Amino acid sequence: MKVIRTQVGILGAGPAGLLLGQLLHRQGIDTVVVERQSRQHVETRIRAGVLEQGTADLLQRVGAGDRMLREGLRHHGIELRFLGQGHRIDFQELAGRAVTVYAQHEVIRDLIAARAAAGAPLFFDAGNTRITGLEDEPRIHFTNAGAPCEIACDYIAGCDGFHGISRTSIPPDALTIHEKVYPFGWLGILANARPASHELIYTHHKRGFALLSMRSPVVSRLYLQCAPDEDLEQWPDARIWEELQARFATRDGFRLEEGSITQKGVTAMRSFVAEPMRYHRLFLAGDAAHIVPPTGAKGLNLAAADVWLLSQAFADAYRTGGQDQLDRYSARALRRVWRVQQFSWWMTSLLHQGGGDAFDGRRQLAELDQVVNSRAAATLLAQNYTGLPFDEF
Ligand SMILES: Cc1cc2nc3c(=O)[nH]c(=O)nc-3n(C[C@H](O)[C@H](O)[C@H](O)COP(=O)(O)OP(=O)(O)OC[C@H]3O[C@@H](n4cnc5c(N)ncnc54)[C@H](O)[C@@H]3O)c2cc1C
């Protein structure tokens, strides 16, 4: 049995685990990352794409931001579209900040490259992962090419996403779970088509919500509200384009540019929080502890905010020998988590059709009217969308 000794064992090579590894490396703290999937899998997994200013700054700070600076698309606003008309929310003017559109799998590639350059260990294709000794002597057990391995560490960072083993290794009576499942999902496509707008368009429509996003000046990422268990077989490409054109239509004849669809998928939507985000020597971060519906583009950003706090707490513990910051980690992280949960729920309930209630439809339109005509309401949206400052929590 191979036993590797490190300071912090990290489960999961998603944004949370990899960013935490880099932040700790820069503080001189040793880590080992253990990932269930292959490198190829994690580097091509299509997911989020909007980075808050704070997340983009962190990537630069850990030496993984050069390509993002070159290739990322800097956005200074979004459009809210309803009743066939667009209304721009100007982030720069309202919040003095911007977001960067840069795909999550590109972030992962850059973080893996930075970790490799630092010579820090990362095990892909780990089998049968288990964690033990959470109260006093934490261990990560896994198989590496069939051979049993063990990571002996001071702490474990559970960064293994919603379906990982970290959260479920905590005794159920030590956690409180809050969950809200929405009666709809998103059908998302990637298409070789020039985006019809250089900024994101969030559309409220009686046929359902739609979002125009992009991955590059020639690749569109588009979403349609659908049933959470929508059957993709019922959605040939022609039907998808027809539905998208209907939902994005404006009174002045807006048309999406169409192109070949290279990827299709359905994502169900939920809000989920497990608290506290700590069990003795196990600290949860990112999707392992919470899920937001994707409407506010917050999942990846919230993972980054968690690990920023956690890295400071670990650094303080190793520097001072004290546990104060580690003891405060969960409460500090959860304060932001709940603010972001509120914002993501608000944007979701503002824009989606929730089951045909006419009162609700009129209420949404009144609220949209308020957001685009009240500077105070628009500022709140701009501040939350571009991200609450990491140091505020
Ligand atoms: C289809 C999809 C689309 C999304 N779109 C958006 C979006 O548009 N905007 C947005 O902000 N967010 C979006 N999200 C959410 C965002 O991608 C996540 O919030 C973000 O990836 C969280 O990062 P994480 O590191 O916490 O978790 P993850 O990215 O899930 O990473 C966890 C890692 O742990 C690994 N792992 C799991 N179990 C184990 C184990 N037992 N042992 C070792 N490793 C393990 C996983 O393979 C994975 O690599 C989307 C998510 C999905 C699934």
The ligand as an ORCA input file, in Angstrom:
! r2SCAN-3c Opt
* xyz 0 1
  C     -24.342     20.765    -17.014
  C     -23.938     21.900    -16.083
  C     -24.002     23.210    -16.557
  C     -23.646     24.257    -15.707
  N     -23.708     25.536    -16.169
  C     -23.364     26.552    -15.346
  C     -23.415     27.899    -15.785
  O     -23.793     28.188    -16.908
  N     -23.035     28.869    -14.912
  C     -22.585     28.574    -13.657
  O     -22.178     29.459    -12.900
  N     -22.536     27.314    -13.214
  C     -22.918     26.310    -14.031
  N     -22.844     25.052    -13.582
  C     -22.365     24.848    -12.240
  C     -20.845     24.879    -12.180
  O     -20.320     24.145    -13.257
  C     -20.440     24.303    -10.840
  O     -21.001     25.120     -9.829
  C     -18.938     24.208    -10.646
  O     -18.404     23.236    -11.508
  C     -18.619     23.856     -9.196
  O     -17.275     23.520     -9.069
  P     -16.808     22.415     -8.018
  O     -15.338     22.346     -8.179
  O     -17.388     22.721     -6.709
  O     -17.510     21.060     -8.477
  P     -17.318     20.212     -9.802
  O     -17.018     21.088    -10.963
  O     -18.479     19.316     -9.885
  O     -16.006     19.376     -9.529
  C     -16.001     18.276     -8.647
  C     -14.948     17.297     -9.112
  O     -14.900     16.216     -8.191
  C     -14.818     14.998     -8.908
  N     -15.325     13.914     -8.054
  C     -16.610     13.562     -7.821
  N     -16.666     12.516     -6.974
  C     -15.391     12.222     -6.669
  C     -14.807     11.244     -5.841
  N     -15.556     10.360     -5.169
  N     -13.466     11.193     -5.755
  C     -12.685     12.081     -6.417
  N     -13.200     13.034     -7.233
  C     -14.532     13.100     -7.345
  C     -15.649     15.258    -10.149
  O     -15.318     14.368    -11.197
  C     -15.271     16.696    -10.463
  O     -14.147     16.778    -11.310
  C     -23.219     23.992    -14.400
  C     -23.162     22.673    -13.937
  C     -23.532     21.639    -14.762
  C     -23.494     20.241    -14.243
*
